Amino acid sequence: MSFGVDKSESSEDKQIVKAITAETILALVALGGIFGFIAWRMGLANMFGTMMATAHDLMLNTVFFLMGVIILAGAFTSLLSEFGIVSIANRTLSPLMKPVFGLPGAASIGVVATYLSDNPAIMPLSSEKGFLKYFKRWEVTTLVNLGTVFGMGLIVTTFMLTRSTDTAALGRAVLLGNLGAIMGGILSVRLMGRFGKKKYGEDAAVVVEDDEGYDLVRFREVRPGNAMQRALQDFNTGRPDDRRLDFRMGVNLGD
């Protein structure tokens, strides 16, 4: 398995800031506000119905669907890392993820990404420095198993719930199915972790703190520019040149 930080993007122009800042909270509130507003305007059932109808259409074009998942997940993961949301996830969810899966809290980003879409959403995480800095090398080997556990979870769950009737309610079966997948995933991830430890050892880190020159947990790298410019750079992550959105901002001082 090949993984590691993408060296194509230089970190020389990046700045080091605290891992969780005011903009982290604002970004989290903004994301929640966007989805909350959509759910309020459309209704929660209609919002998920639209998401599932879109997913169903994408599933008819499986190859394009998988490509779309990878591209969107890459941009989304980069955005979460840039604004410190990965740091919040790692700090708040480590008490849950460590005893259950034996992984850092940042792995919950992979859980959410794959549950909302499909397994390939885990792939961009294997080259995102802001995500990998929380992992040992052996822990990264388990991400494939983690993605397989939760991949297409929301799609399958919603599809089955829509098949429920008054005489054949499937809610309990869907719940048991999700719990069974999680239990199987715990076993799968931990078994893969044992093989990973044998190959890489228990202490080898993906991102070495001494090489970076700053506390990896308390601080994070950010791109230069304002929030909008940085968000656009994240959006362009992994996109070909002819599909990128680039804007130049400035002030006209006159002649």
VENSUL-V523310 format. One record per residue. N is the residue number from 1. SS is DSSP state (H for helix, E for strand, - for the rest). Layout:
BEGIN
n=N ss=SS
n=N ss=SS
END
This chain:
BEGIN
n=1 ss=-
n=2 ss=-
n=3 ss=-
n=4 ss=-
n=5 ss=-
n=6 ss=-
n=7 ss=-
n=8 ss=-
n=9 ss=-
n=10 ss=-
n=11 ss=-
n=12 ss=-
n=13 ss=-
n=14 ss=-
n=15 ss=E
n=16 ss=E
n=17 ss=E
n=18 ss=E
n=19 ss=-
n=20 ss=-
n=21 ss=-
n=22 ss=H
n=23 ss=H
n=24 ss=H
n=25 ss=H
n=26 ss=H
n=27 ss=H
n=28 ss=H
n=29 ss=H
n=30 ss=H
n=31 ss=H
n=32 ss=H
n=33 ss=H
n=34 ss=H
n=35 ss=H
n=36 ss=H
n=37 ss=H
n=38 ss=H
n=39 ss=H
n=40 ss=H
n=41 ss=H
n=42 ss=H
n=43 ss=-
n=44 ss=H
n=45 ss=H
n=46 ss=H
n=47 ss=H
n=48 ss=H
n=49 ss=H
n=50 ss=H
n=51 ss=H
n=52 ss=H
n=53 ss=H
n=54 ss=H
n=55 ss=H
n=56 ss=H
n=57 ss=H
n=58 ss=H
n=59 ss=H
n=60 ss=-
n=61 ss=-
n=62 ss=H
n=63 ss=H
n=64 ss=H
n=65 ss=H
n=66 ss=H
n=67 ss=H
n=68 ss=H
n=69 ss=H
n=70 ss=H
n=71 ss=H
n=72 ss=H
n=73 ss=H
n=74 ss=H
n=75 ss=H
n=76 ss=H
n=77 ss=H
n=78 ss=H
n=79 ss=H
n=80 ss=H
n=81 ss=H
n=82 ss=H
n=83 ss=-
n=84 ss=-
n=85 ss=H
n=86 ss=H
n=87 ss=H
n=88 ss=H
n=89 ss=H
n=90 ss=H
n=91 ss=H
n=92 ss=H
n=93 ss=H
n=94 ss=H
n=95 ss=H
n=96 ss=H
n=97 ss=H
n=98 ss=H
n=99 ss=H
n=100 ss=H
n=101 ss=H
n=102 ss=-
n=103 ss=-
n=104 ss=-
n=105 ss=-
n=106 ss=-
n=107 ss=H
n=108 ss=H
n=109 ss=H
n=110 ss=H
n=111 ss=H
n=112 ss=H
n=113 ss=H
n=114 ss=H
n=115 ss=H
n=116 ss=H
n=117 ss=-
n=118 ss=-
n=119 ss=H
n=120 ss=H
n=121 ss=H
n=122 ss=H
n=123 ss=H
n=124 ss=H
n=125 ss=H
n=126 ss=H
n=127 ss=H
n=128 ss=-
n=129 ss=H
n=130 ss=H
n=131 ss=H
n=132 ss=H
n=133 ss=-
n=134 ss=-
n=135 ss=-
n=136 ss=E
n=137 ss=H
n=138 ss=H
n=139 ss=H
n=140 ss=H
n=141 ss=-
n=142 ss=-
n=143 ss=H
n=144 ss=H
n=145 ss=H
n=146 ss=H
n=147 ss=H
n=148 ss=H
n=149 ss=H
n=150 ss=H
n=151 ss=-
n=152 ss=-
n=153 ss=H
n=154 ss=H
n=155 ss=H
n=156 ss=H
n=157 ss=H
n=158 ss=H
n=159 ss=H
n=160 ss=H
n=161 ss=H
n=162 ss=H
n=163 ss=-
n=164 ss=-
n=165 ss=-
n=166 ss=-
n=167 ss=-
n=168 ss=-
n=169 ss=-
n=170 ss=-
n=171 ss=H
n=172 ss=H
n=173 ss=H
n=174 ss=H
n=175 ss=H
n=176 ss=H
n=177 ss=H
n=178 ss=H
n=179 ss=H
n=180 ss=H
n=181 ss=H
n=182 ss=H
n=183 ss=H
n=184 ss=H
n=185 ss=H
n=186 ss=H
n=187 ss=H
n=188 ss=H
n=189 ss=H
n=190 ss=H
n=191 ss=H
n=192 ss=H
n=193 ss=H
n=194 ss=H
n=195 ss=H
n=196 ss=H
n=197 ss=H
n=198 ss=H
n=199 ss=H
n=200 ss=H
n=201 ss=-
n=202 ss=-
n=203 ss=-
n=204 ss=-
n=205 ss=E
n=206 ss=-
n=207 ss=-
n=208 ss=-
n=209 ss=H
n=210 ss=H
n=211 ss=H
n=212 ss=H
n=213 ss=-
n=214 ss=-
n=215 ss=-
n=216 ss=-
n=217 ss=-
n=218 ss=-
n=219 ss=E
n=220 ss=E
n=221 ss=E
n=222 ss=E
n=223 ss=-
n=224 ss=-
n=225 ss=-
n=226 ss=-
n=227 ss=H
n=228 ss=H
n=229 ss=H
n=230 ss=H
n=231 ss=H
n=232 ss=H
n=233 ss=H
n=234 ss=H
n=235 ss=H
n=236 ss=-
n=237 ss=-
n=238 ss=-
n=239 ss=-
n=240 ss=-
n=241 ss=H
n=242 ss=H
n=243 ss=H
n=244 ss=-
n=245 ss=-
n=246 ss=-
n=247 ss=-
n=248 ss=-
n=249 ss=-
n=250 ss=-
n=251 ss=-
n=252 ss=-
n=253 ss=-
n=254 ss=-
n=255 ss=-
END
